[in-house]
Amino acid sequence: METVLAIDVARNADGSYRIDWERAVAERAVEVRCALSPEALAQAPSLQVAGCRADVAALAPDRRHYFSVRPVGGKAVVVAERAVALTGGVNFRDLGGYLTTAGARVRWGRLFRSGHTANLVAGDHPLFLSLDIRTVCDFRMQEERAHESSELPGAPELRVLGIPPGVGDRGYLQRLFASSDDPEDVAAAIHDIMRSIVTDSAARFRPMFEALLSSEPGAVLLNCSAGKERTGIASALVLHALGVPRGVIMYDFMLSERHFPASAEIPRVLEKYAVSKPAGVGERLIMPLLETRRSYLETALDAIDEGWGSCDAFLAANYDLGAAELASLRAKYTC
């Protein structure tokens, strides 16, 4: 198993961290270090741990922390909590740590993905600012952004890509919810949407890759309403460009099953799509939109393979990402 996937980092309610790893990572002593950036880990004091768990306390609550886990006699692996602990964040995650086919790893703290950030509270601002996000690629349409605040601490550069959350036009889901009470109709529609995003809206991702290639030092945030479908495809394309295997890309996509607060988002989605149904019917109807299904991303990737032969060909045809451009991306975002 890929090592970083076998290590889990979780923040406890009191602000301390618990780090667990599978026995395959280390069976004996492990050296754990903690720092506010991956680059500072080498100089951080070490904690010797026996077993498959480490507890780290007394850390600043408004900063993101990174950890080095090194089995005695082995190679250190840098890890962090995958989700970013923003009280008002939705599905806000770090894309770092994944191993590429070339043996490099995606840099932690350089690429983030999320749903809407309209609910950030004042207490979230110090942590958000510490992420050093300089550029936001926002896939929402203008009317979505009007109802889901786009203002962010630090005023990062905003690039609006405007990918419709439907097939053909922005009213697709509203009409579907008005005409059907069957959740299976909605599930079929999500598959159609995922296919349409890569066949009809592929060109709209071009500014994202332009931003990734030209952005100054700092981090980039990929963002839409839920951080699952449009952001899910965007993240998959970026990870593929960096050389991350498809199985790991699917793993990252499915983390929305864990980190997207589906139940809490029901009222927002009912209002957003003007769903007017009897009690319980509307909630059941929209659930496929709130769920994270493996088949959703598979549909998009299959459409790429069917239309272009491979994801590499898709990237080259739509974004002019040839060998030189891919090498530049990997130099910036992997190590």
KOLTITI-757848 format. One record per residue: residue number from 1; residue in three letters; x, y, z of N, C-alpha, C in turn. Coordinates in steps of 0.1 Angstrom, whole numbers, plus 5000, padded with zeros to 4 digits. Atoms other than C-alpha are relative to their C-alpha. Layout:
KOLTITI-757848
(NUM 'ALA' (X Y Z) (X Y Z) (X Y Z))
...
END
This chain:
KOLTITI-757848
(1 'MET' (5008 4988 5000) (5000 5000 5000) (5009 5013 5000))
(2 'GLU' (4992 4988 5001) (5012 5035 4992) (5001 5006 5014))
(3 'THR' (4997 4997 4986) (5028 5047 5025) (4992 5011 5005))
(4 'VAL' (5007 4988 4994) (5011 5081 5029) (4985 4996 5002))
(5 'LEU' (5014 5004 4998) (4977 5064 5026) (4998 4991 5012))
(6 'ALA' (5001 5008 4988) (4986 5041 5055) (5003 5007 5013))
(7 'ILE' (4998 4992 4988) (4992 5070 5079) (4988 5010 5001))
(8 'ASP' (5012 4991 4998) (4962 5089 5093) (5004 5010 5011))
(9 'VAL' (4997 4989 4991) (4966 5123 5110) (4986 5006 5003))
(10 'ALA' (5013 4994 4996) (4936 5136 5130) (5002 5009 5012))
(11 'ARG' (4999 4990 4989) (4932 5167 5152) (4989 4997 5010))
(12 'ASN' (5010 5002 4989) (4915 5161 5185) (4993 5013 5004))
(13 'ALA' (5008 4988 4996) (4889 5184 5201) (5009 5010 5008))
(14 'ASP' (4992 4990 4992) (4916 5199 5224) (5012 5006 4992))
(15 'GLY' (4989 4994 5008) (4939 5208 5195) (5012 4991 4998))
(16 'SER' (4989 5009 5002) (4963 5179 5199) (4998 4991 4988))
(17 'TYR' (5001 5008 5012) (4970 5155 5171) (5003 4985 5004))
(18 'ARG' (4998 5015 4999) (4968 5117 5169) (5005 4995 4986))
(19 'ILE' (4995 5006 5013) (4989 5100 5142) (5000 4985 5001))
(20 'ASP' (5000 5014 5000) (4982 5064 5135) (5006 4995 4986))
(21 'TRP' (4995 5005 5012) (5000 5042 5110) (4998 4984 5000))
(22 'GLU' (5001 5015 5001) (4996 5006 5098) (5013 4993 5003))
(23 'ARG' (4988 5007 4996) (5020 4980 5109) (5010 4998 4988))
(24 'ALA' (4991 5002 5011) (5033 4977 5074) (5010 5012 4998))
(25 'VAL' (4992 4988 5000) (5047 5013 5078) (5012 4998 5009))
(26 'ALA' (4989 5003 4990) (5068 5003 5108) (4995 4991 5011))
(27 'GLU' (5003 5009 4989) (5068 4975 5133) (5007 5003 5013))
(28 'ARG' (4993 4997 4988) (5093 4989 5157) (5000 5015 5002))
(29 'ALA' (5000 4986 4996) (5104 5024 5168) (4999 5009 4988))
(30 'VAL' (5002 4990 5011) (5094 5054 5148) (5004 5014 5006))
(31 'GLU' (4996 4986 4996) (5108 5090 5149) (4990 5009 4994))
(32 'VAL' (5010 4990 5004) (5081 5117 5147) (5005 5014 5002))
(33 'ARG' (4997 4986 4999) (5088 5154 5140) (4988 5008 4996))
(34 'CYS' (5011 4991 5003) (5064 5183 5139) (5005 5014 4997))
(35 'ALA' (4996 4987 5004) (5067 5217 5122) (4989 5007 4993))
(36 'LEU' (5010 4992 5007) (5047 5245 5107) (5001 5000 4985))
(37 'SER' (4998 5001 5015) (5060 5238 5072) (5008 4987 4998))
(38 'PRO' (4992 5012 5003) (5074 5207 5055) (5015 5003 5000))
(39 'GLU' (4985 4997 5001) (5107 5225 5049) (5006 5001 5014))
(40 'ALA' (4995 4998 4987) (5111 5231 5087) (5001 4986 5008))
(41 'LEU' (5000 5013 4992) (5107 5194 5097) (5014 4995 5003))
(42 'ALA' (4986 5005 4998) (5144 5185 5093) (5006 5006 5012))
(43 'GLN' (4994 4993 4989) (5153 5210 5120) (4992 4998 5013))
(44 'ALA' (5009 5001 4988) (5124 5201 5144) (5005 4989 5009))
(45 'PRO' (4996 5010 4990) (5130 5181 5176) (4992 4987 4997))
(46 'SER' (5007 5013 5003) (5121 5144 5173) (4994 4993 5012))
(47 'LEU' (5007 5008 4990) (5098 5122 5193) (5001 4985 4997))
(48 'GLN' (4998 5014 5003) (5107 5085 5196) (4987 4993 5005))
(49 'VAL' (5012 5007 4997) (5076 5063 5195) (5001 4985 4997))
(50 'ALA' (5001 5014 5002) (5071 5026 5199) (4985 4996 4997))
(51 'GLY' (5013 5003 5003) (5041 5010 5183) (4995 5007 4988))
(52 'CYS' (5006 4995 5012) (5017 5024 5157) (4992 5012 5002))
(53 'ARG' (5008 4988 4998) (5005 5056 5172) (5009 5010 5007))
(54 'ALA' (4993 4989 4993) (5019 5090 5183) (4989 5011 5003))
(55 'ASP' (5009 4989 4996) (5001 5118 5202) (5009 5012 5002))
(56 'VAL' (4992 4988 4999) (5014 5153 5198) (4991 5012 5005))
(57 'ALA' (5008 4990 4994) (5001 5181 5220) (5007 5014 5000))
(58 'ALA' (4994 4987 4998) (5007 5218 5228) (5004 5007 4987))
(59 'LEU' (4997 4994 5013) (5005 5230 5192) (4990 5012 4998))
(60 'ALA' (5008 4988 5002) (4992 5264 5180) (4987 4996 4993))
(61 'PRO' (5012 5004 5006) (4955 5260 5172) (4996 5006 4987))
(62 'ASP' (5003 4993 5012) (4954 5285 5144) (5010 4999 4989))
(63 'ARG' (4990 5002 5010) (4982 5271 5123) (4999 4985 4995))
(64 'ARG' (5000 5014 5006) (4985 5240 5100) (5013 4994 5004))
(65 'HIS' (4988 5007 4995) (5010 5214 5112) (5003 4989 4990))
(66 'TYR' (4995 5011 5009) (5031 5189 5092) (5008 4991 5009))
(67 'PHE' (4993 5010 4992) (5046 5158 5105) (5009 4991 4991))
(68 'SER' (4991 5009 5006) (5075 5136 5096) (5000 4987 5007))
(69 'VAL' (5000 5014 4994) (5072 5098 5103) (5011 4992 4994))
(70 'ARG' (4988 5007 5006) (5104 5079 5099) (5002 4987 5009))
(71 'PRO' (4996 5013 4993) (5108 5042 5109) (5015 5000 5002))
(72 'VAL' (4986 5000 4998) (5142 5037 5125) (5007 4992 4989))
(73 'GLY' (4993 5007 5011) (5166 5028 5097) (4993 5002 4987))
(74 'GLY' (5008 4999 5013) (5139 5038 5071) (5000 5014 4995))
(75 'LYS' (5001 4987 5007) (5129 5068 5050) (4988 5008 5006))
(76 'ALA' (5011 4991 4995) (5108 5097 5064) (4989 5002 4990))
(77 'VAL' (5011 4997 5008) (5074 5103 5051) (4993 5012 5006))
(78 'VAL' (5007 4988 4995) (5058 5138 5054) (4985 4998 4999))
(79 'VAL' (5015 5001 5000) (5021 5138 5063) (4994 5012 5007))
(80 'ALA' (5007 4990 4993) (4995 5162 5075) (4985 4996 5001))
(81 'GLU' (5015 5003 5000) (4958 5161 5084) (4995 5004 4986))
(82 'ARG' (5005 4998 5014) (4942 5157 5049) (4990 5012 5000))
(83 'ALA' (5009 4989 4999) (4913 5180 5059) (5006 5012 5007))
(84 'VAL' (4995 4988 4993) (4920 5216 5069) (4989 5004 5010))
(85 'ALA' (5010 4999 4989) (4903 5223 5102) (4994 5014 5001))
(86 'LEU' (5007 4987 5000) (4883 5254 5092) (4986 4997 5005))
(87 'THR' (5014 5002 4994) (4851 5256 5113) (4989 5002 4989))
(88 'GLY' (5010 4997 5010) (4832 5271 5084) (5004 4995 4986))
(89 'GLY' (4996 5006 5013) (4850 5252 5056) (4992 4989 4996))
(90 'VAL' (5007 5011 5005) (4833 5227 5034) (5009 4992 4991))
(91 'ASN' (4992 5009 5008) (4853 5197 5022) (5013 5006 4996))
(92 'PHE' (4988 4993 5003) (4885 5217 5024) (5012 4991 5003))
(93 'ARG' (4990 5010 4999) (4915 5194 5018) (5013 5004 4993))
(94 'ASP' (4987 4998 5006) (4952 5194 5010) (5002 4988 4990))
(95 'LEU' (4997 5010 5010) (4962 5175 4978) (5014 4995 5001))
(96 'GLY' (4986 5003 4999) (4997 5170 4991) (5003 4985 5004))
(97 'GLY' (4995 5013 4994) (5017 5138 4999) (4999 4988 4991))
(98 'TYR' (5002 5012 5008) (5006 5115 4971) (5013 4997 4991))
(99 'LEU' (4989 5004 5008) (5033 5095 4954) (4997 4999 4985))
(100 'THR' (5002 5000 5014) (5038 5099 4917) (5007 4987 4994))
(101 'THR' (4994 5011 5006) (5048 5072 4892) (5015 5002 4998))
(102 'ALA' (4985 4997 5001) (5083 5089 4890) (5007 4999 5014))
(103 'GLY' (4994 5001 4987) (5088 5084 4927) (5001 5013 5008))
(104 'ALA' (5000 4988 4993) (5083 5120 4937) (4986 5001 5008))
(105 'ARG' (5013 4998 4993) (5055 5133 4960) (4995 5014 4998))
(106 'VAL' (5006 4987 5001) (5030 5161 4956) (5003 5008 5012))
(107 'ARG' (4996 4991 4989) (5041 5190 4978) (4988 5002 5009))
(108 'TRP' (5010 4996 4990) (5021 5195 5010) (4999 5015 5000))
(109 'GLY' (5001 4986 4998) (5006 5229 5014) (5001 5009 4988))
(110 'ARG' (4999 4992 5012) (5007 5240 4978) (4988 4999 4992))
(111 'LEU' (5012 5002 5008) (4975 5227 4963) (4989 4996 5010))
(112 'PHE' (5012 5004 4992) (4941 5227 4981) (4988 5000 4992))
(113 'ARG' (5013 5001 5007) (4906 5218 4971) (4989 5002 5010))
(114 'SER' (5011 4998 4990) (4873 5228 4987) (4987 5002 4993))
(115 'GLY' (5013 4995 5004) (4836 5235 4985) (4999 5015 5003))
(116 'HIS' (5001 4986 4998) (4822 5269 4991) (5005 5004 5013))
(117 'THR' (4994 4995 4987) (4837 5291 5018) (4992 5011 5006))
(118 'ALA' (5009 4990 4996) (4807 5312 5025) (4998 5000 5015))
(119 'ASN' (5003 5000 4986) (4805 5301 5061) (5012 5001 5009))
(120 'LEU' (4989 4998 4992) (4840 5309 5072) (4997 5010 5011))
(121 'VAL' (5002 4991 4988) (4840 5325 5107) (5013 5008 5003))
(122 'ALA' (4988 4992 4997) (4864 5351 5121) (5011 4991 5006))
(123 'GLY' (4990 5008 4994) (4881 5324 5140) (5008 4991 4990))
(124 'ASP' (4993 5008 5011) (4890 5306 5107) (5011 5009 4993))
(125 'HIS' (4991 4992 5008) (4909 5336 5093) (5015 4998 5003))
(126 'PRO' (4985 5002 4998) (4943 5331 5110) (5005 4987 4993))
(127 'LEU' (4996 5013 5006) (4944 5294 5099) (5000 5002 4984))
(128 'PHE' (5000 4999 5015) (4933 5303 5063) (5012 5009 4995))
(129 'LEU' (4989 4992 5004) (4959 5331 5061) (5013 4992 5001))
(130 'SER' (4988 5007 4999) (4986 5307 5073) (5002 4990 4989))
(131 'LEU' (4999 5009 5012) (4979 5285 5042) (5007 5007 4989))
(132 'ASP' (4993 4992 5010) (4994 5313 5021) (4994 4997 4986))
(133 'ILE' (5007 5002 5013) (4968 5308 4993) (5000 5013 4992))
(134 'ARG' (4998 4988 5008) (4977 5333 4966) (4990 5000 4988))
(135 'THR' (5009 5001 5012) (4953 5321 4938) (4989 4991 5003))
(136 'VAL' (5011 5008 4999) (4918 5307 4938) (4994 4998 4986))
(137 'CYS' (5006 5003 5012) (4904 5289 4908) (4986 4996 5003))
(138 'ASP' (5014 5002 4995) (4866 5291 4913) (4992 4995 4988))
(139 'PHE' (5007 5006 5011) (4845 5268 4891) (4985 5004 5000))
(140 'ARG' (5014 4997 4999) (4811 5283 4902) (4996 5010 4990))
(141 'MET' (5006 4990 5009) (4788 5303 4880) (4997 5013 5008))
(142 'GLN' (5002 4987 4993) (4781 5340 4888) (4989 4999 5010))
(143 'GLU' (5011 5001 4991) (4747 5333 4904) (5003 4992 5012))
(144 'GLU' (4996 5008 4989) (4762 5306 4926) (5009 5009 5010))
(145 'ARG' (4991 4992 4992) (4789 5330 4938) (4993 5011 5007))
(146 'ALA' (5008 4989 4994) (4763 5357 4945) (4994 4995 5013))
(147 'HIS' (5007 5005 4989) (4746 5334 4970) (5010 4993 5010))
(148 'GLU' (4990 5007 4991) (4778 5318 4984) (5013 5009 5000))
(149 'SER' (4990 4990 5000) (4802 5345 4994) (5014 4996 4996))
(150 'SER' (4986 5003 5006) (4836 5346 4976) (5011 5007 5007))
(151 'GLU' (4990 4992 4993) (4854 5370 4999) (5008 4991 5009))
(152 'LEU' (4992 5009 4993) (4884 5353 5014) (5011 5009 5007))
(153 'PRO' (4989 4992 4993) (4910 5365 5040) (5013 5001 4992))
(154 'GLY' (4988 4998 5008) (4941 5379 5024) (4997 5004 4986))
(155 'ALA' (5004 4996 5013) (4922 5387 4992) (5009 4993 4989))
(156 'PRO' (4992 5007 5010) (4939 5360 4970) (4995 5004 4986))
(157 'GLU' (5004 4998 5014) (4938 5364 4932) (4989 4990 4997))
(158 'LEU' (5012 5008 5003) (4904 5351 4920) (4999 4998 4985))
(159 'ARG' (5002 5003 5014) (4901 5333 4886) (4987 4992 4999))
(160 'VAL' (5013 5006 5001) (4865 5325 4878) (4999 4993 4987))
(161 'LEU' (5000 5008 5012) (4862 5296 4854) (4985 4997 4995))
(162 'GLY' (5014 5000 5004) (4824 5294 4854) (4996 4987 4993))
(163 'ILE' (5004 5012 5006) (4816 5257 4848) (4985 4997 5004))
(164 'PRO' (5014 5002 4996) (4778 5250 4847) (4998 4987 5008))
(165 'PRO' (5002 5012 4993) (4766 5225 4873) (4988 4992 4993))
(166 'GLY' (5010 5007 5007) (4745 5208 4846) (5004 4996 4986))
(167 'VAL' (4997 5004 5014) (4743 5196 4810) (4994 5010 4991))
(168 'GLY' (5005 4991 5010) (4740 5223 4784) (4998 5014 5006))
(169 'ASP' (5002 4987 4994) (4729 5251 4807) (4998 5000 5015))
(170 'ARG' (4999 4999 4986) (4727 5263 4843) (4987 4996 5007))
(171 'GLY' (5012 5004 4994) (4690 5254 4848) (4996 4985 4999))
(172 'TYR' (5002 5014 5002) (4694 5217 4841) (4995 4993 5013))
(173 'LEU' (5004 5007 4988) (4692 5205 4877) (4986 5005 5006))
(174 'GLN' (5013 4994 4996) (4663 5229 4886) (4989 4993 4993))
(175 'ARG' (5011 5007 5008) (4642 5214 4858) (4999 4986 5004))
(176 'LEU' (5001 5014 4996) (4651 5179 4868) (4993 4998 5013))
(177 'PHE' (5006 5001 4987) (4642 5184 4904) (4985 5003 5000))
(178 'ALA' (5014 4996 5001) (4609 5200 4894) (4992 4989 4993))
(179 'SER' (5008 5009 5008) (4599 5172 4870) (5001 4985 5005))
(180 'SER' (4998 5014 4995) (4610 5140 4890) (5000 4999 5015))
(181 'ASP' (4999 5003 4986) (4606 5125 4924) (5009 4988 5002))
(182 'ASP' (4992 5012 5000) (4630 5096 4916) (5015 5003 5002))
(183 'PRO' (4986 4997 4998) (4665 5098 4931) (5009 4993 4989))
(184 'GLU' (4992 5006 5010) (4677 5074 4904) (5001 5009 4987))
(185 'ASP' (4999 4991 5011) (4669 5100 4878) (5011 5010 5003))
(186 'VAL' (4989 4990 4996) (4692 5124 4897) (5014 4993 4999))
(187 'ALA' (4987 5007 5001) (4720 5098 4899) (5004 4999 4986))
(188 'ALA' (4996 5001 5015) (4718 5093 4861) (5004 5014 4995))
(189 'ALA' (4996 4986 5004) (4719 5131 4857) (5014 5004 5005))
(190 'ILE' (4986 4997 4996) (4751 5134 4878) (5010 4993 4991))
(191 'HIS' (4991 5007 5009) (4767 5108 4856) (5001 5008 4987))
(192 'ASP' (5000 4992 5012) (4757 5129 4826) (5007 5013 5001))
(193 'ILE' (4993 4987 4997) (4770 5161 4842) (5015 4997 5000))
(194 'MET' (4985 5003 5000) (4804 5145 4849) (5005 4997 4986))
(195 'ARG' (4995 5002 5014) (4806 5134 4813) (5000 5013 4993))
(196 'SER' (5000 4987 5007) (4796 5168 4801) (5011 5009 5004))
(197 'ILE' (4989 4991 4995) (4822 5186 4822) (5013 4998 4992))
(198 'VAL' (4988 5002 5007) (4850 5169 4803) (4998 5000 4985))
(199 'THR' (5003 4999 5014) (4833 5168 4769) (4996 5014 4995))
(200 'ASP' (5006 4987 5004) (4815 5201 4767) (5007 5012 5007))
(201 'SER' (4994 4989 4993) (4833 5222 4793) (5015 4999 5002))
(202 'ALA' (4985 5003 4998) (4869 5209 4790) (5008 5013 4999))
(203 'ALA' (4992 4989 5002) (4882 5242 4777) (5000 5010 5011))
(204 'ARG' (5001 4990 4989) (4870 5261 4808) (5010 4997 5011))
(205 'PHE' (4990 5003 4991) (4897 5244 4828) (5014 5006 4996))
(206 'ARG' (4987 4994 5004) (4925 5261 4808) (5005 5010 5009))
(207 'PRO' (4994 4990 4991) (4928 5291 4831) (5006 4994 5013))
(208 'MET' (4995 5007 4988) (4934 5267 4860) (5015 4996 4997))
(209 'PHE' (4986 5005 5003) (4965 5252 4843) (5009 5012 4998))
(210 'GLU' (4992 4988 5002) (4976 5287 4833) (5004 5006 5013))
(211 'ALA' (4997 4995 4987) (4974 5298 4869) (5010 4991 5007))
(212 'LEU' (4990 5009 4994) (4993 5267 4881) (5014 5002 4995))
(213 'LEU' (4987 4999 5006) (5021 5273 4857) (5006 5014 5003))
(214 'SER' (4994 4986 4999) (5024 5311 4863) (4999 5005 5014))
(215 'SER' (5002 4994 4986) (5014 5315 4900) (5013 5002 5007))
(216 'GLU' (4988 4997 4991) (5039 5331 4924) (5001 4989 5011))
(217 'PRO' (4999 5009 4988) (5052 5311 4954) (4988 5002 5009))
(218 'GLY' (5013 5000 4992) (5023 5302 4977) (4992 4988 4995))
(219 'ALA' (5009 5011 5003) (4993 5279 4974) (4989 5004 4990))
(220 'VAL' (5011 4998 5009) (4965 5275 4949) (4988 4992 5006))
(221 'LEU' (5012 5007 4995) (4929 5266 4959) (4991 4998 4988))
(222 'LEU' (5010 5003 5010) (4905 5248 4936) (4987 4999 5007))
(223 'ASN' (5012 4997 4992) (4870 5256 4946) (4987 5000 4991))
(224 'CYS' (5013 4998 5006) (4833 5251 4937) (4990 4999 5012))
(225 'SER' (5010 5000 4989) (4800 5247 4957) (5002 4989 5010))
(226 'ALA' (4999 5011 4991) (4805 5213 4971) (5014 4994 5001))
(227 'GLY' (4987 5005 5000) (4841 5206 4962) (5001 4985 4996))
(228 'LYS' (5001 5014 5003) (4831 5172 4948) (5001 4997 4985))
(229 'GLU' (5001 5003 5014) (4822 5172 4911) (5009 5008 4991))
(230 'ARG' (4991 4991 5008) (4837 5202 4893) (5014 5000 5006))
(231 'THR' (4987 5000 4994) (4865 5204 4918) (5006 4986 5000))
(232 'GLY' (4995 5014 5001) (4868 5166 4918) (5007 4997 4987))
(233 'ILE' (4994 5002 5013) (4874 5165 4881) (5013 5009 4998))
(234 'ALA' (4988 4991 5001) (4898 5195 4883) (5012 4994 5008))
(235 'SER' (4989 5006 4992) (4918 5178 4911) (5005 4987 4993))
(236 'ALA' (4995 5012 5007) (4919 5145 4891) (5009 5004 4988))
(237 'LEU' (4992 4996 5011) (4933 5164 4861) (5014 5005 5004))
(238 'VAL' (4987 4995 4995) (4959 5182 4881) (5009 4988 5006))
(239 'LEU' (4992 5011 4994) (4970 5150 4900) (5005 4992 4989))
(240 'HIS' (4994 5008 5011) (4973 5131 4867) (5011 5008 4993))
(241 'ALA' (4989 4993 5006) (4994 5159 4852) (5012 5000 5008))
(242 'LEU' (4988 5001 4992) (5017 5156 4882) (5005 4986 5001))
(243 'GLY' (4995 5013 5001) (5020 5119 4876) (4995 4990 5011))
(244 'VAL' (5006 5008 4990) (4998 5105 4904) (4992 4989 4993))
(245 'PRO' (5007 5011 5007) (4984 5070 4895) (4985 5001 5002))
(246 'ARG' (5014 4999 5000) (4947 5067 4887) (4993 4994 5013))
(247 'GLY' (5006 5006 4988) (4940 5045 4917) (5000 5010 5012))
(248 'VAL' (4998 4990 4989) (4953 5072 4941) (4991 5012 4997))
(249 'ILE' (5009 4990 5004) (4934 5098 4922) (4985 4997 5004))
(250 'MET' (5013 5005 4996) (4902 5078 4928) (4999 5001 5016))
(251 'TYR' (5000 5000 4985) (4911 5075 4965) (4998 5014 5005))
(252 'ASP' (5002 4986 4996) (4914 5113 4968) (4986 5005 4997))
(253 'PHE' (5014 4996 5003) (4880 5118 4950) (4991 4994 5010))
(254 'MET' (5010 5006 4990) (4863 5094 4974) (5001 5005 5014))
(255 'LEU' (4999 4994 4987) (4876 5113 5004) (4988 5010 5003))
(256 'SER' (5012 4991 4998) (4846 5136 4998) (4989 4993 5007))
(257 'GLU' (5010 5008 4992) (4825 5107 5012) (5002 5002 5015))
(258 'ARG' (4997 4998 4985) (4842 5114 5045) (5000 5014 5004))
(259 'HIS' (4998 4986 4996) (4847 5151 5044) (4990 5010 4996))
(260 'PHE' (5011 4991 5004) (4817 5166 5027) (4988 4998 5009))
(261 'PRO' (5011 5002 4990) (4790 5172 5053) (4986 5000 4993))
(262 'ALA' (5012 5001 5009) (4761 5159 5032) (4987 5005 5008))
(263 'SER' (5012 4997 4993) (4734 5162 5059) (4999 5015 5003))
(264 'ALA' (5000 4986 4997) (4744 5197 5069) (4997 5009 4988))
(265 'GLU' (5001 4993 5013) (4743 5208 5032) (4986 4999 4994))
(266 'ILE' (5013 5002 5006) (4707 5196 5026) (4992 5013 4998))
(267 'PRO' (5008 4988 5001) (4690 5230 5034) (5006 5009 4989))
(268 'ARG' (4994 4992 5010) (4715 5249 5012) (4996 4995 4986))
(269 'VAL' (5002 5005 5013) (4710 5226 4982) (4985 5001 4996))
(270 'LEU' (5014 4998 5003) (4672 5226 4985) (4996 5014 4996))
(271 'GLU' (5002 4986 5004) (4672 5264 4984) (5006 5003 4987))
(272 'LYS' (4993 4997 5012) (4698 5266 4957) (4993 4996 4987))
(273 'TYR' (5007 5005 5012) (4678 5245 4933) (4985 5001 5000))
(274 'ALA' (5014 4997 4999) (4644 5257 4944) (4992 4987 5000))
(275 'VAL' (5007 5013 4999) (4633 5221 4953) (4988 5002 5009))
(276 'SER' (5012 4998 4992) (4597 5223 4964) (4992 4986 4999))
(277 'LYS' (5006 5013 4999) (4585 5188 4974) (4995 4998 5014))
(278 'PRO' (5005 5004 4986) (4566 5172 5003) (5012 4996 5009))
(279 'ALA' (4990 5003 4990) (4585 5166 5035) (5006 4986 4997))
(280 'GLY' (4993 5013 5002) (4611 5139 5030) (5003 4997 4985))
(281 'VAL' (4998 5004 5014) (4607 5136 4992) (5011 5008 4994))
(282 'GLY' (4989 4992 5005) (4630 5165 4984) (5013 4996 5005))
(283 'GLU' (4987 5005 4994) (4657 5153 5008) (5005 4988 4993))
(284 'ARG' (4996 5012 5007) (4657 5119 4992) (5004 5002 4986))
(285 'LEU' (4997 4997 5014) (4656 5133 4957) (5014 5006 4998))
(286 'ILE' (4987 4994 5003) (4687 5154 4961) (5012 4992 5006))
(287 'MET' (4989 5007 4994) (4708 5128 4980) (5011 4995 4990))
(288 'PRO' (4989 5004 5010) (4726 5115 4948) (5009 5012 4997))
(289 'LEU' (4991 4988 5002) (4739 5151 4944) (5009 5002 5012))
(290 'LEU' (4992 4998 4988) (4752 5151 4979) (5009 4989 5003))
(291 'GLU' (4991 5012 4998) (4767 5116 4978) (5013 5001 4991))
(292 'THR' (4987 5001 5008) (4802 5108 4965) (5000 4985 4996))
(293 'ARG' (5000 5013 5006) (4801 5078 4942) (5012 4998 4991))
(294 'ARG' (4988 5004 5009) (4831 5061 4926) (4996 5002 4985))
(295 'SER' (5004 5000 5014) (4811 5058 4894) (5000 5014 4994))
(296 'TYR' (5000 4987 5005) (4809 5096 4891) (5013 5004 4993))
(297 'LEU' (4987 4997 5006) (4846 5101 4885) (5003 4990 4989))
(298 'GLU' (4998 5009 5010) (4848 5069 4866) (4994 5004 4986))
(299 'THR' (5007 4995 5012) (4823 5083 4841) (5008 5011 4993))
(300 'ALA' (4992 4989 5007) (4844 5114 4835) (5013 4994 4994))
(301 'LEU' (4988 5006 5005) (4876 5094 4831) (4998 4991 4988))
(302 'ASP' (5004 5009 5011) (4859 5069 4808) (4998 5009 4987))
(303 'ALA' (5003 4990 5011) (4847 5099 4787) (5013 5005 4994))
(304 'ILE' (4987 4995 5005) (4883 5112 4784) (5006 4989 4992))
(305 'ASP' (4993 5011 5007) (4896 5078 4774) (4993 4997 4987))
(306 'GLU' (5008 5003 5013) (4868 5073 4748) (5002 5011 4990))
(307 'GLY' (4999 4989 5010) (4872 5108 4733) (5014 5003 4996))
(308 'TRP' (4987 4996 5003) (4909 5113 4735) (5010 4989 5000))
(309 'GLY' (4991 5011 5000) (4924 5079 4740) (5008 4998 5013))
(310 'SER' (4993 5000 4988) (4942 5089 4772) (4999 5013 5007))
(311 'CYS' (5001 4987 4993) (4943 5116 4799) (5012 5009 4995))
(312 'ASP' (4989 4993 5005) (4977 5126 4786) (4996 5007 4987))
(313 'ALA' (5005 4994 5013) (4962 5132 4751) (4990 5011 5003))
(314 'PHE' (5010 4990 4997) (4933 5151 4767) (5007 5013 5005))
(315 'LEU' (4993 4989 4995) (4957 5174 4786) (5007 5008 4989))
(316 'ALA' (4993 4994 5011) (4977 5180 4755) (4991 5008 4990))
(317 'ALA' (5009 4994 5010) (4947 5187 4732) (4993 5012 5005))
(318 'ASN' (5008 4989 4994) (4928 5210 4756) (5008 5011 5006))
(319 'TYR' (4993 4990 4991) (4955 5228 4776) (5015 5001 4995))
(320 'ASP' (4986 4998 5006) (4987 5225 4754) (5010 4995 5011))
(321 'LEU' (4990 5005 4990) (5004 5205 4782) (5008 4988 4994))
(322 'GLY' (4991 5009 5005) (5032 5188 4765) (5011 4996 5010))
(323 'ALA' (4989 5005 4991) (5064 5173 4780) (5006 5011 5008))
(324 'ALA' (4994 4989 4993) (5079 5207 4788) (4991 5006 5011))
(325 'GLU' (5010 4994 4991) (5047 5220 4805) (4998 4991 5012))
(326 'LEU' (5002 5010 4989) (5042 5188 4825) (5013 5000 5009))
(327 'ALA' (4987 4999 4992) (5079 5190 4836) (5000 5012 5009))
(328 'SER' (5001 4987 4992) (5073 5226 4848) (4991 4998 5011))
(329 'LEU' (5010 5003 4989) (5042 5216 4868) (5006 4992 5010))
(330 'ARG' (4995 5009 4990) (5060 5188 4884) (5012 5006 5008))
(331 'ALA' (4989 4993 4993) (5090 5209 4893) (4994 5009 5011))
(332 'LYS' (5006 4990 4990) (5067 5234 4911) (4992 4993 5011))
(333 'TYR' (5010 5006 4991) (5043 5210 4928) (5003 4986 5005))
(334 'THR' (4996 5013 4994) (5062 5178 4935) (5015 5001 5005))
(335 'CYS' (4987 4999 4994) (5094 5171 4954) (5006 4986 5002))
END
